[in-house]
Amino acid sequence: MCVTRVGKILSITGTMAKVEFLDDKVTRDIDVSMIEGIKENSFVEVFADSALTRLTAKEALWRKKLWLEMRSKMN
C-alpha cells in the first residue's frame, strides 16, 4: 500500500524544495519538478521524496488528520 504525506513548501531552489511535513514538522528536500508553477507556502502531496500534486490548505489539513488517525491505529 502506498501512503502519501502532506507538506508545506518552505523554500525552492531549482527543482528541489525544502518541505515541512504537517504530521511531524520534519523538513526534507523534495523534488518538485512534476508540478509547474509551484511556490513557497504551497501545500503538496509527497511520495518517495517527490511532490505529486498541489493541495489547497483545506485539503492539506484534512489529509493531515487522516494521516494522524491512520498512524494512531497502527500503534
N, CA, C, O and CB atoms as a CASP TS submission, in Angstrom:
PFRMAT TS
TARGET T0000
AUTHOR 0000-0000-0000
METHOD Language model
MODEL 1
PARENT N/A
ATOM      1  N   MET     1       0.847  -1.172   0.000  1.00  0.00           N
ATOM      2  CA  MET     1       0.000   0.000   0.000  1.00  0.00           C
ATOM      3  C   MET     1       0.894   1.238   0.000  1.00  0.00           C
ATOM      4  O   MET     1       1.857   1.314   0.764  1.00  0.00           O
ATOM      5  CB  MET     1      -0.964  -0.004   1.222  1.00  0.00           C
ATOM      6  N   CYS     2       0.580   2.190  -0.842  1.00  0.00           N
ATOM      7  CA  CYS     2       1.322   3.451  -0.904  1.00  0.00           C
ATOM      8  C   CYS     2       0.592   4.498  -0.080  1.00  0.00           C
ATOM      9  O   CYS     2      -0.622   4.668  -0.194  1.00  0.00           O
ATOM     10  CB  CYS     2       1.494   3.931  -2.375  1.00  0.00           C
ATOM     11  N   VAL     3       1.346   5.189   0.745  1.00  0.00           N
ATOM     12  CA  VAL     3       0.766   6.251   1.556  1.00  0.00           C
ATOM     13  C   VAL     3       1.534   7.536   1.280  1.00  0.00           C
ATOM     14  O   VAL     3       2.759   7.581   1.392  1.00  0.00           O
ATOM     15  CB  VAL     3       0.800   5.891   3.076  1.00  0.00           C
ATOM     16  N   THR     4       0.803   8.565   0.921  1.00  0.00           N
ATOM     17  CA  THR     4       1.424   9.862   0.672  1.00  0.00           C
ATOM     18  C   THR     4       1.371  10.693   1.938  1.00  0.00           C
ATOM     19  O   THR     4       0.557  10.450   2.829  1.00  0.00           O
ATOM     20  CB  THR     4       0.729  10.599  -0.495  1.00  0.00           C
ATOM     21  N   ARG     5       2.252  11.676   2.002  1.00  0.00           N
ATOM     22  CA  ARG     5       2.273  12.612   3.123  1.00  0.00           C
ATOM     23  C   ARG     5       2.012  14.009   2.588  1.00  0.00           C
ATOM     24  O   ARG     5       2.110  14.255   1.386  1.00  0.00           O
ATOM     25  CB  ARG     5       3.631  12.553   3.890  1.00  0.00           C
ATOM     26  N   VAL     6       1.682  14.915   3.485  1.00  0.00           N
ATOM     27  CA  VAL     6       1.392  16.286   3.104  1.00  0.00           C
ATOM     28  C   VAL     6       2.417  17.207   3.745  1.00  0.00           C
ATOM     29  O   VAL     6       2.745  17.080   4.924  1.00  0.00           O
ATOM     30  CB  VAL     6      -0.043  16.686   3.517  1.00  0.00           C
ATOM     31  N   GLY     7       2.916  18.140   2.933  1.00  0.00           N
ATOM     32  CA  GLY     7       3.884  19.087   3.460  1.00  0.00           C
ATOM     33  C   GLY     7       3.660  20.479   2.912  1.00  0.00           C
ATOM     34  O   GLY     7       2.925  20.686   1.946  1.00  0.00           O
ATOM     35  N   LYS     8       4.320  21.429   3.561  1.00  0.00           N
ATOM     36  CA  LYS     8       4.263  22.826   3.140  1.00  0.00           C
ATOM     37  C   LYS     8       5.642  23.227   2.650  1.00  0.00           C
ATOM     38  O   LYS     8       6.643  22.973   3.319  1.00  0.00           O
ATOM     39  CB  LYS     8       3.786  23.757   4.300  1.00  0.00           C
ATOM     40  N   ILE     9       5.695  23.858   1.478  1.00  0.00           N
ATOM     41  CA  ILE     9       6.964  24.267   0.895  1.00  0.00           C
ATOM     42  C   ILE     9       7.493  25.504   1.624  1.00  0.00           C
ATOM     43  O   ILE     9       6.825  26.535   1.702  1.00  0.00           O
ATOM     44  CB  ILE     9       6.805  24.549  -0.617  1.00  0.00           C
ATOM     45  N   LEU    10       8.706  25.372   2.151  1.00  0.00           N
ATOM     46  CA  LEU    10       9.351  26.475   2.855  1.00  0.00           C
ATOM     47  C   LEU    10      10.218  27.309   1.927  1.00  0.00           C
ATOM     48  O   LEU    10      10.247  28.535   2.026  1.00  0.00           O
ATOM     49  CB  LEU    10      10.188  25.945   4.001  1.00  0.00           C
ATOM     50  N   SER    11      10.936  26.630   1.011  1.00  0.00           N
ATOM     51  CA  SER    11      11.796  27.329   0.053  1.00  0.00           C
ATOM     52  C   SER    11      12.012  26.433  -1.156  1.00  0.00           C
ATOM     53  O   SER    11      11.849  25.215  -1.087  1.00  0.00           O
ATOM     54  CB  SER    11      13.161  27.724   0.700  1.00  0.00           C
ATOM     55  N   ILE    12      12.386  27.068  -2.273  1.00  0.00           N
ATOM     56  CA  ILE    12      12.607  26.339  -3.524  1.00  0.00           C
ATOM     57  C   ILE    12      13.932  26.774  -4.130  1.00  0.00           C
ATOM     58  O   ILE    12      14.239  27.965  -4.196  1.00  0.00           O
ATOM     59  CB  ILE    12      11.441  26.576  -4.526  1.00  0.00           C
ATOM     60  N   THR    13      14.716  25.787  -4.575  1.00  0.00           N
ATOM     61  CA  THR    13      15.950  26.034  -5.301  1.00  0.00           C
ATOM     62  C   THR    13      15.955  25.105  -6.509  1.00  0.00           C
ATOM     63  O   THR    13      16.136  23.895  -6.371  1.00  0.00           O
ATOM     64  CB  THR    13      17.216  25.811  -4.391  1.00  0.00           C
ATOM     65  N   GLY    14      15.756  25.674  -7.684  1.00  0.00           N
ATOM     66  CA  GLY    14      15.694  24.855  -8.893  1.00  0.00           C
ATOM     67  C   GLY    14      14.478  23.946  -8.852  1.00  0.00           C
ATOM     68  O   GLY    14      13.345  24.414  -8.736  1.00  0.00           O
ATOM     69  N   THR    15      14.719  22.638  -8.948  1.00  0.00           N
ATOM     70  CA  THR    15      13.622  21.665  -8.909  1.00  0.00           C
ATOM     71  C   THR    15      13.484  21.001  -7.544  1.00  0.00           C
ATOM     72  O   THR    15      12.722  20.047  -7.389  1.00  0.00           O
ATOM     73  CB  THR    15      13.832  20.603  -9.971  1.00  0.00           C
ATOM     74  N   MET    16      14.217  21.503  -6.559  1.00  0.00           N
ATOM     75  CA  MET    16      14.158  20.944  -5.206  1.00  0.00           C
ATOM     76  C   MET    16      13.535  21.961  -4.252  1.00  0.00           C
ATOM     77  O   MET    16      13.733  23.168  -4.394  1.00  0.00           O
ATOM     78  CB  MET    16      15.573  20.535  -4.715  1.00  0.00           C
ATOM     79  N   ALA    17      12.791  21.460  -3.295  1.00  0.00           N
ATOM     80  CA  ALA    17      12.155  22.332  -2.309  1.00  0.00           C
ATOM     81  C   ALA    17      12.375  21.775  -0.911  1.00  0.00           C
ATOM     82  O   ALA    17      12.392  20.560  -0.708  1.00  0.00           O
ATOM     83  CB  ALA    17      10.645  22.485  -2.599  1.00  0.00           C
ATOM     84  N   LYS    18      12.541  22.667   0.038  1.00  0.00           N
ATOM     85  CA  LYS    18      12.561  22.286   1.450  1.00  0.00           C
ATOM     86  C   LYS    18      11.104  22.253   1.881  1.00  0.00           C
ATOM     87  O   LYS    18      10.401  23.261   1.812  1.00  0.00           O
ATOM     88  CB  LYS    18      13.428  23.292   2.343  1.00  0.00           C
ATOM     89  N   VAL    19      10.655  21.072   2.332  1.00  0.00           N
ATOM     90  CA  VAL    19       9.254  20.856   2.687  1.00  0.00           C
ATOM     91  C   VAL    19       9.160  20.444   4.148  1.00  0.00           C
ATOM     92  O   VAL    19       9.906  19.580   4.609  1.00  0.00           O
ATOM     93  CB  VAL    19       8.608  19.784   1.774  1.00  0.00           C
ATOM     94  N   GLU    20       8.236  21.070   4.873  1.00  0.00           N
ATOM     95  CA  GLU    20       7.951  20.685   6.250  1.00  0.00           C
ATOM     96  C   GLU    20       6.686  19.834   6.242  1.00  0.00           C
ATOM     97  O   GLU    20       5.623  20.284   5.814  1.00  0.00           O
ATOM     98  CB  GLU    20       7.788  21.943   7.178  1.00  0.00           C
ATOM     99  N   PHE    21       6.818  18.594   6.722  1.00  0.00           N
ATOM    100  CA  PHE    21       5.664  17.697   6.779  1.00  0.00           C
ATOM    101  C   PHE    21       4.735  18.125   7.905  1.00  0.00           C
ATOM    102  O   PHE    21       5.185  18.440   9.007  1.00  0.00           O
ATOM    103  CB  PHE    21       6.114  16.230   6.975  1.00  0.00           C
ATOM    104  N   LEU    22       3.438  18.133   7.624  1.00  0.00           N
ATOM    105  CA  LEU    22       2.461  18.625   8.587  1.00  0.00           C
ATOM    106  C   LEU    22       2.276  17.692   9.774  1.00  0.00           C
ATOM    107  O   LEU    22       1.922  18.144  10.863  1.00  0.00           O
ATOM    108  CB  LEU    22       1.143  18.836   7.907  1.00  0.00           C
ATOM    109  N   ASP    23       2.511  16.398   9.582  1.00  0.00           N
ATOM    110  CA  ASP    23       2.238  15.452  10.655  1.00  0.00           C
ATOM    111  C   ASP    23       3.287  15.450  11.763  1.00  0.00           C
ATOM    112  O   ASP    23       2.957  15.152  12.911  1.00  0.00           O
ATOM    113  CB  ASP    23       2.127  14.084  10.087  1.00  0.00           C
ATOM    114  N   ASP    24       4.537  15.775  11.451  1.00  0.00           N
ATOM    115  CA  ASP    24       5.570  15.712  12.491  1.00  0.00           C
ATOM    116  C   ASP    24       6.569  16.868  12.454  1.00  0.00           C
ATOM    117  O   ASP    24       7.539  16.874  13.212  1.00  0.00           O
ATOM    118  CB  ASP    24       6.317  14.423  12.370  1.00  0.00           C
ATOM    119  N   LYS    25       6.336  17.847  11.575  1.00  0.00           N
ATOM    120  CA  LYS    25       7.170  19.057  11.461  1.00  0.00           C
ATOM    121  C   LYS    25       8.607  18.779  11.014  1.00  0.00           C
ATOM    122  O   LYS    25       9.456  19.664  11.115  1.00  0.00           O
ATOM    123  CB  LYS    25       7.201  19.773  12.786  1.00  0.00           C
ATOM    124  N   VAL    26       8.895  17.584  10.527  1.00  0.00           N
ATOM    125  CA  VAL    26      10.211  17.257   9.981  1.00  0.00           C
ATOM    126  C   VAL    26      10.342  17.910   8.617  1.00  0.00           C
ATOM    127  O   VAL    26       9.376  17.949   7.855  1.00  0.00           O
ATOM    128  CB  VAL    26      10.419  15.713   9.883  1.00  0.00           C
ATOM    129  N   THR    27      11.534  18.429   8.293  1.00  0.00           N
ATOM    130  CA  THR    27      11.763  19.008   6.970  1.00  0.00           C
ATOM    131  C   THR    27      12.666  18.100   6.154  1.00  0.00           C
ATOM    132  O   THR    27      13.573  17.456   6.681  1.00  0.00           O
ATOM    133  CB  THR    27      12.380  20.414   7.086  1.00  0.00           C
ATOM    134  N   ARG    28      12.395  18.065   4.848  1.00  0.00           N
ATOM    135  CA  ARG    28      13.194  17.265   3.911  1.00  0.00           C
ATOM    136  C   ARG    28      13.258  17.991   2.588  1.00  0.00           C
ATOM    137  O   ARG    28      12.422  18.840   2.280  1.00  0.00           O
ATOM    138  CB  ARG    28      12.600  15.838   3.727  1.00  0.00           C
ATOM    139  N   ASP    29      14.270  17.640   1.809  1.00  0.00           N
ATOM    140  CA  ASP    29      14.379  18.155   0.448  1.00  0.00           C
ATOM    141  C   ASP    29      13.579  17.241  -0.465  1.00  0.00           C
ATOM    142  O   ASP    29      13.774  16.026  -0.478  1.00  0.00           O
ATOM    143  CB  ASP    29      15.873  18.249  -0.013  1.00  0.00           C
ATOM    144  N   ILE    30      12.673  17.845  -1.227  1.00  0.00           N
ATOM    145  CA  ILE    30      11.737  17.114  -2.072  1.00  0.00           C
ATOM    146  C   ILE    30      11.844  17.618  -3.507  1.00  0.00           C
ATOM    147  O   ILE    30      11.987  18.818  -3.743  1.00  0.00           O
ATOM    148  CB  ILE    30      10.287  17.261  -1.545  1.00  0.00           C
ATOM    149  N   ASP    31      11.774  16.701  -4.457  1.00  0.00           N
ATOM    150  CA  ASP    31      11.770  17.046  -5.882  1.00  0.00           C
ATOM    151  C   ASP    31      10.384  17.584  -6.244  1.00  0.00           C
ATOM    152  O   ASP    31       9.380  16.902  -6.041  1.00  0.00           O
ATOM    153  CB  ASP    31      12.143  15.801  -6.774  1.00  0.00           C
ATOM    154  N   VAL    32      10.329  18.792  -6.773  1.00  0.00           N
ATOM    155  CA  VAL    32       9.051  19.405  -7.165  1.00  0.00           C
ATOM    156  C   VAL    32       8.949  19.587  -8.684  1.00  0.00           C
ATOM    157  O   VAL    32       8.117  20.359  -9.159  1.00  0.00           O
ATOM    158  CB  VAL    32       8.880  20.763  -6.466  1.00  0.00           C
ATOM    159  N   SER    33       9.776  18.895  -9.431  1.00  0.00           N
ATOM    160  CA  SER    33       9.839  19.087 -10.885  1.00  0.00           C
ATOM    161  C   SER    33       8.559  18.666 -11.620  1.00  0.00           C
ATOM    162  O   SER    33       8.345  19.084 -12.758  1.00  0.00           O
ATOM    163  CB  SER    33      11.005  18.312 -11.440  1.00  0.00           C
ATOM    164  N   MET    34       7.709  17.852 -10.993  1.00  0.00           N
ATOM    165  CA  MET    34       6.492  17.394 -11.669  1.00  0.00           C
ATOM    166  C   MET    34       5.346  18.394 -11.566  1.00  0.00           C
ATOM    167  O   MET    34       4.305  18.205 -12.195  1.00  0.00           O
ATOM    168  CB  MET    34       6.054  16.069 -11.095  1.00  0.00           C
ATOM    169  N   ILE    35       5.524  19.462 -10.776  1.00  0.00           N
ATOM    170  CA  ILE    35       4.449  20.439 -10.585  1.00  0.00           C
ATOM    171  C   ILE    35       4.893  21.785 -11.135  1.00  0.00           C
ATOM    172  O   ILE    35       5.868  22.368 -10.661  1.00  0.00           O
ATOM    173  CB  ILE    35       4.060  20.561  -9.084  1.00  0.00           C
ATOM    174  N   GLU    36       4.176  22.271 -12.131  1.00  0.00           N
ATOM    175  CA  GLU    36       4.508  23.562 -12.725  1.00  0.00           C
ATOM    176  C   GLU    36       4.028  24.706 -11.843  1.00  0.00           C
ATOM    177  O   GLU    36       2.975  24.617 -11.211  1.00  0.00           O
ATOM    178  CB  GLU    36       3.897  23.681 -14.123  1.00  0.00           C
ATOM    179  N   GLY    37       4.802  25.770 -11.807  1.00  0.00           N
ATOM    180  CA  GLY    37       4.402  26.981 -11.110  1.00  0.00           C
ATOM    181  C   GLY    37       4.298  26.852  -9.600  1.00  0.00           C
ATOM    182  O   GLY    37       3.577  27.622  -8.965  1.00  0.00           O
ATOM    183  N   ILE    38       4.995  25.907  -9.024  1.00  0.00           N
ATOM    184  CA  ILE    38       4.943  25.718  -7.570  1.00  0.00           C
ATOM    185  C   ILE    38       5.616  26.893  -6.872  1.00  0.00           C
ATOM    186  O   ILE    38       6.607  27.426  -7.370  1.00  0.00           O
ATOM    187  CB  ILE    38       5.622  24.384  -7.159  1.00  0.00           C
ATOM    188  N   LYS    39       5.080  27.301  -5.718  1.00  0.00           N
ATOM    189  CA  LYS    39       5.593  28.464  -4.997  1.00  0.00           C
ATOM    190  C   LYS    39       5.779  28.136  -3.524  1.00  0.00           C
ATOM    191  O   LYS    39       5.238  27.155  -3.013  1.00  0.00           O
ATOM    192  CB  LYS    39       4.649  29.663  -5.161  1.00  0.00           C
ATOM    193  N   GLU    40       6.557  28.981  -2.853  1.00  0.00           N
ATOM    194  CA  GLU    40       6.698  28.856  -1.406  1.00  0.00           C
ATOM    195  C   GLU    40       5.323  28.981  -0.759  1.00  0.00           C
ATOM    196  O   GLU    40       4.443  29.678  -1.265  1.00  0.00           O
ATOM    197  CB  GLU    40       7.673  29.930  -0.844  1.00  0.00           C
ATOM    198  N   ASN    41       5.158  28.302   0.354  1.00  0.00           N
ATOM    199  CA  ASN    41       3.912  28.262   1.136  1.00  0.00           C
ATOM    200  C   ASN    41       2.811  27.439   0.492  1.00  0.00           C
ATOM    201  O   ASN    41       1.693  27.401   1.006  1.00  0.00           O
ATOM    202  CB  ASN    41       3.410  29.654   1.357  1.00  0.00           C
ATOM    203  N   SER    42       3.104  26.770  -0.637  1.00  0.00           N
ATOM    204  CA  SER    42       2.143  25.853  -1.228  1.00  0.00           C
ATOM    205  C   SER    42       2.142  24.560  -0.425  1.00  0.00           C
ATOM    206  O   SER    42       3.148  24.190   0.181  1.00  0.00           O
ATOM    207  CB  SER    42       2.473  25.581  -2.720  1.00  0.00           C
ATOM    208  N   PHE    43       1.005  23.880  -0.429  1.00  0.00           N
ATOM    209  CA  PHE    43       0.901  22.565   0.182  1.00  0.00           C
ATOM    210  C   PHE    43       1.002  21.527  -0.926  1.00  0.00           C
ATOM    211  O   PHE    43       0.437  21.704  -2.006  1.00  0.00           O
ATOM    212  CB  PHE    43      -0.430  22.410   0.988  1.00  0.00           C
ATOM    213  N   VAL    44       1.726  20.441  -0.654  1.00  0.00           N
ATOM    214  CA  VAL    44       1.918  19.402  -1.657  1.00  0.00           C
ATOM    215  C   VAL    44       1.731  18.020  -1.053  1.00  0.00           C
ATOM    216  O   VAL    44       1.942  17.800   0.139  1.00  0.00           O
ATOM    217  CB  VAL    44       3.303  19.518  -2.284  1.00  0.00           C
ATOM    218  N   GLU    45       1.329  17.101  -1.913  1.00  0.00           N
ATOM    219  CA  GLU    45       1.250  15.684  -1.575  1.00  0.00           C
ATOM    220  C   GLU    45       2.581  15.068  -1.987  1.00  0.00           C
ATOM    221  O   GLU    45       3.026  15.259  -3.119  1.00  0.00           O
ATOM    222  CB  GLU    45       0.022  14.968  -2.287  1.00  0.00           C
ATOM    223  N   VAL    46       3.222  14.328  -1.078  1.00  0.00           N
ATOM    224  CA  VAL    46       4.572  13.814  -1.311  1.00  0.00           C
ATOM    225  C   VAL    46       4.593  12.297  -1.205  1.00  0.00           C
ATOM    226  O   VAL    46       3.986  11.706  -0.312  1.00  0.00           O
ATOM    227  CB  VAL    46       5.564  14.428  -0.315  1.00  0.00           C
ATOM    228  N   PHE    47       5.309  11.684  -2.142  1.00  0.00           N
ATOM    229  CA  PHE    47       5.582  10.243  -2.083  1.00  0.00           C
ATOM    230  C   PHE    47       6.975  10.016  -2.629  1.00  0.00           C
ATOM    231  O   PHE    47       7.323  10.544  -3.685  1.00  0.00           O
ATOM    232  CB  PHE    47       4.518   9.413  -2.887  1.00  0.00           C
ATOM    233  N   ALA    48       7.773   9.242  -1.925  1.00  0.00           N
ATOM    234  CA  ALA    48       9.128   8.875  -2.356  1.00  0.00           C
ATOM    235  C   ALA    48       9.966  10.112  -2.689  1.00  0.00           C
ATOM    236  O   ALA    48      10.638  10.163  -3.718  1.00  0.00           O
ATOM    237  CB  ALA    48       9.065   7.945  -3.576  1.00  0.00           C
ATOM    238  N   ASP    49       9.912  11.097  -1.809  1.00  0.00           N
ATOM    239  CA  ASP    49      10.689  12.331  -1.948  1.00  0.00           C
ATOM    240  C   ASP    49      10.377  13.121  -3.216  1.00  0.00           C
ATOM    241  O   ASP    49      11.224  13.867  -3.709  1.00  0.00           O
ATOM    242  CB  ASP    49      12.147  12.004  -1.924  1.00  0.00           C
ATOM    243  N   SER    50       9.168  12.960  -3.741  1.00  0.00           N
ATOM    244  CA  SER    50       8.709  13.734  -4.896  1.00  0.00           C
ATOM    245  C   SER    50       7.335  14.309  -4.612  1.00  0.00           C
ATOM    246  O   SER    50       6.465  13.615  -4.087  1.00  0.00           O
ATOM    247  CB  SER    50       8.676  12.862  -6.170  1.00  0.00           C
ATOM    248  N   ALA    51       7.134  15.575  -4.956  1.00  0.00           N
ATOM    249  CA  ALA    51       5.814  16.196  -4.837  1.00  0.00           C
ATOM    250  C   ALA    51       4.965  15.725  -6.012  1.00  0.00           C
ATOM    251  O   ALA    51       5.370  15.836  -7.169  1.00  0.00           O
ATOM    252  CB  ALA    51       5.915  17.766  -4.805  1.00  0.00           C
ATOM    253  N   LEU    52       3.793  15.201  -5.704  1.00  0.00           N
ATOM    254  CA  LEU    52       2.917  14.667  -6.751  1.00  0.00           C
ATOM    255  C   LEU    52       1.867  15.667  -7.208  1.00  0.00           C
ATOM    256  O   LEU    52       1.628  15.820  -8.405  1.00  0.00           O
ATOM    257  CB  LEU    52       2.235  13.416  -6.262  1.00  0.00           C
ATOM    258  N   THR    53       1.243  16.346  -6.256  1.00  0.00           N
ATOM    259  CA  THR    53       0.182  17.298  -6.567  1.00  0.00           C
ATOM    260  C   THR    53       0.209  18.462  -5.585  1.00  0.00           C
ATOM    261  O   THR    53       0.715  18.354  -4.468  1.00  0.00           O
ATOM    262  CB  THR    53      -1.189  16.607  -6.539  1.00  0.00           C
ATOM    263  N   ARG    54      -0.344  19.564  -6.032  1.00  0.00           N
ATOM    264  CA  ARG    54      -0.541  20.727  -5.160  1.00  0.00           C
ATOM    265  C   ARG    54      -1.892  20.567  -4.484  1.00  0.00           C
ATOM    266  O   ARG    54      -2.845  20.089  -5.099  1.00  0.00           O
ATOM    267  CB  ARG    54      -0.462  22.082  -5.964  1.00  0.00           C
ATOM    268  N   LEU    55      -1.977  20.968  -3.213  1.00  0.00           N
ATOM    269  CA  LEU    55      -3.207  20.863  -2.446  1.00  0.00           C
ATOM    270  C   LEU    55      -3.617  22.243  -1.926  1.00  0.00           C
ATOM    271  O   LEU    55      -2.775  23.117  -1.722  1.00  0.00           O
ATOM    272  CB  LEU    55      -3.035  19.867  -1.278  1.00  0.00           C
ATOM    273  N   THR    56      -4.903  22.418  -1.718  1.00  0.00           N
ATOM    274  CA  THR    56      -5.359  23.620  -1.028  1.00  0.00           C
ATOM    275  C   THR    56      -5.057  23.445   0.455  1.00  0.00           C
ATOM    276  O   THR    56      -4.773  22.335   0.907  1.00  0.00           O
ATOM    277  CB  THR    56      -6.891  23.881  -1.273  1.00  0.00           C
ATOM    278  N   ALA    57      -5.115  24.529   1.205  1.00  0.00           N
ATOM    279  CA  ALA    57      -4.890  24.448   2.650  1.00  0.00           C
ATOM    280  C   ALA    57      -5.931  23.531   3.298  1.00  0.00           C
ATOM    281  O   ALA    57      -5.602  22.758   4.198  1.00  0.00           O
ATOM    282  CB  ALA    57      -4.942  25.859   3.291  1.00  0.00           C
ATOM    283  N   LYS    58      -7.169  23.614   2.848  1.00  0.00           N
ATOM    284  CA  LYS    58      -8.238  22.773   3.400  1.00  0.00           C
ATOM    285  C   LYS    58      -7.967  21.293   3.137  1.00  0.00           C
ATOM    286  O   LYS    58      -8.117  20.464   4.034  1.00  0.00           O
ATOM    287  CB  LYS    58      -9.595  23.171   2.801  1.00  0.00           C
ATOM    288  N   GLU    59      -7.566  20.962   1.905  1.00  0.00           N
ATOM    289  CA  GLU    59      -7.229  19.574   1.576  1.00  0.00           C
ATOM    290  C   GLU    59      -6.050  19.086   2.403  1.00  0.00           C
ATOM    291  O   GLU    59      -6.052  17.953   2.885  1.00  0.00           O
ATOM    292  CB  GLU    59      -6.911  19.438   0.084  1.00  0.00           C
ATOM    293  N   ALA    60      -5.045  19.938   2.568  1.00  0.00           N
ATOM    294  CA  ALA    60      -3.845  19.558   3.315  1.00  0.00           C
ATOM    295  C   ALA    60      -4.185  19.243   4.771  1.00  0.00           C
ATOM    296  O   ALA    60      -3.707  18.247   5.314  1.00  0.00           O
ATOM    297  CB  ALA    60      -2.794  20.678   3.248  1.00  0.00           C
ATOM    298  N   LEU    61      -4.994  20.070   5.399  1.00  0.00           N
ATOM    299  CA  LEU    61      -5.362  19.834   6.795  1.00  0.00           C
ATOM    300  C   LEU    61      -6.212  18.577   6.947  1.00  0.00           C
ATOM    301  O   LEU    61      -6.060  17.842   7.923  1.00  0.00           O
ATOM    302  CB  LEU    61      -6.113  21.038   7.352  1.00  0.00           C
ATOM    303  N   TRP    62      -7.101  18.326   5.997  1.00  0.00           N
ATOM    304  CA  TRP    62      -7.924  17.114   6.029  1.00  0.00           C
ATOM    305  C   TRP    62      -7.044  15.875   5.901  1.00  0.00           C
ATOM    306  O   TRP    62      -7.234  14.900   6.629  1.00  0.00           O
ATOM    307  CB  TRP    62      -8.980  17.141   4.900  1.00  0.00           C
ATOM    308  N   ARG    63      -6.080  15.907   4.979  1.00  0.00           N
ATOM    309  CA  ARG    63      -5.185  14.763   4.799  1.00  0.00           C
ATOM    310  C   ARG    63      -4.258  14.566   5.995  1.00  0.00           C
ATOM    311  O   ARG    63      -3.920  13.435   6.344  1.00  0.00           O
ATOM    312  CB  ARG    63      -4.359  14.941   3.534  1.00  0.00           C
ATOM    313  N   LYS    64      -3.849  15.665   6.620  1.00  0.00           N
ATOM    314  CA  LYS    64      -3.052  15.557   7.847  1.00  0.00           C
ATOM    315  C   LYS    64      -3.844  14.802   8.906  1.00  0.00           C
ATOM    316  O   LYS    64      -3.315  13.908   9.566  1.00  0.00           O
ATOM    317  CB  LYS    64      -2.645  16.962   8.373  1.00  0.00           C
ATOM    318  N   LYS    65      -5.106  15.162   9.064  1.00  0.00           N
ATOM    319  CA  LYS    65      -5.971  14.499  10.044  1.00  0.00           C
ATOM    320  C   LYS    65      -6.072  13.007   9.746  1.00  0.00           C
ATOM    321  O   LYS    65      -5.946  12.187  10.656  1.00  0.00           O
ATOM    322  CB  LYS    65      -7.375  15.138  10.049  1.00  0.00           C
ATOM    323  N   LEU    66      -6.294  12.649   8.498  1.00  0.00           N
ATOM    324  CA  LEU    66      -6.388  11.236   8.122  1.00  0.00           C
ATOM    325  C   LEU    66      -5.086  10.488   8.402  1.00  0.00           C
ATOM    326  O   LEU    66      -5.105   9.365   8.905  1.00  0.00           O
ATOM    327  CB  LEU    66      -6.751  11.107   6.645  1.00  0.00           C
ATOM    328  N   TRP    67      -3.953  11.118   8.073  1.00  0.00           N
ATOM    329  CA  TRP    67      -2.645  10.510   8.291  1.00  0.00           C
ATOM    330  C   TRP    67      -2.419  10.232   9.777  1.00  0.00           C
ATOM    331  O   TRP    67      -1.962   9.152  10.149  1.00  0.00           O
ATOM    332  CB  TRP    67      -1.532  11.418   7.743  1.00  0.00           C
ATOM    333  N   LEU    68      -2.742  11.217  10.625  1.00  0.00           N
ATOM    334  CA  LEU    68      -2.553  11.044  12.065  1.00  0.00           C
ATOM    335  C   LEU    68      -3.472   9.962  12.620  1.00  0.00           C
ATOM    336  O   LEU    68      -3.065   9.201  13.498  1.00  0.00           O
ATOM    337  CB  LEU    68      -2.802  12.362  12.795  1.00  0.00           C
ATOM    338  N   GLU    69      -4.698   9.881  12.125  1.00  0.00           N
ATOM    339  CA  GLU    69      -5.613   8.819  12.554  1.00  0.00           C
ATOM    340  C   GLU    69      -5.076   7.448  12.163  1.00  0.00           C
ATOM    341  O   GLU    69      -5.125   6.511  12.960  1.00  0.00           O
ATOM    342  CB  GLU    69      -7.008   9.031  11.946  1.00  0.00           C
ATOM    343  N   MET    70      -4.569   7.328  10.952  1.00  0.00           N
ATOM    344  CA  MET    70      -4.021   6.064  10.487  1.00  0.00           C
ATOM    345  C   MET    70      -2.825   5.647  11.340  1.00  0.00           C
ATOM    346  O   MET    70      -2.717   4.489  11.742  1.00  0.00           O
ATOM    347  CB  MET    70      -3.616   6.167   9.014  1.00  0.00           C
ATOM    348  N   ARG    71      -1.927   6.596  11.613  1.00  0.00           N
ATOM    349  CA  ARG    71      -0.758   6.295  12.428  1.00  0.00           C
ATOM    350  C   ARG    71      -1.155   5.856  13.836  1.00  0.00           C
ATOM    351  O   ARG    71      -0.533   4.955  14.399  1.00  0.00           O
ATOM    352  CB  ARG    71       0.158   7.508  12.497  1.00  0.00           C
ATOM    353  N   SER    72      -2.179   6.480  14.410  1.00  0.00           N
ATOM    354  CA  SER    72      -2.591   6.121  15.768  1.00  0.00           C
ATOM    355  C   SER    72      -3.153   4.706  15.815  1.00  0.00           C
ATOM    356  O   SER    72      -3.015   4.023  16.830  1.00  0.00           O
ATOM    357  CB  SER    72      -3.632   7.115  16.292  1.00  0.00           C
ATOM    358  N   LYS    73      -3.782   4.257  14.737  1.00  0.00           N
ATOM    359  CA  LYS    73      -4.325   2.894  14.692  1.00  0.00           C
ATOM    360  C   LYS    73      -3.247   1.847  14.476  1.00  0.00           C
ATOM    361  O   LYS    73      -3.450   0.672  14.784  1.00  0.00           O
ATOM    362  CB  LYS    73      -5.361   2.782  13.596  1.00  0.00           C
ATOM    363  N   MET    74      -2.100   2.263  13.950  1.00  0.00           N
ATOM    364  CA  MET    74      -1.004   1.320  13.710  1.00  0.00           C
ATOM    365  C   MET    74      -0.225   1.031  14.993  1.00  0.00           C
ATOM    366  O   MET    74       0.485   0.028  15.064  1.00  0.00           O
ATOM    367  CB  MET    74      -0.056   1.869  12.636  1.00  0.00           C
ATOM    368  N   ASN    75      -0.342   1.881  15.998  1.00  0.00           N
ATOM    369  CA  ASN    75       0.408   1.690  17.254  1.00  0.00           C
ATOM    370  C   ASN    75      -0.290   0.786  18.211  1.00  0.00           C
ATOM    371  O   ASN    75       0.217   0.533  19.304  1.00  0.00           O
ATOM    372  CB  ASN    75       0.657   3.000  17.924  1.00  0.00           C
TER
END
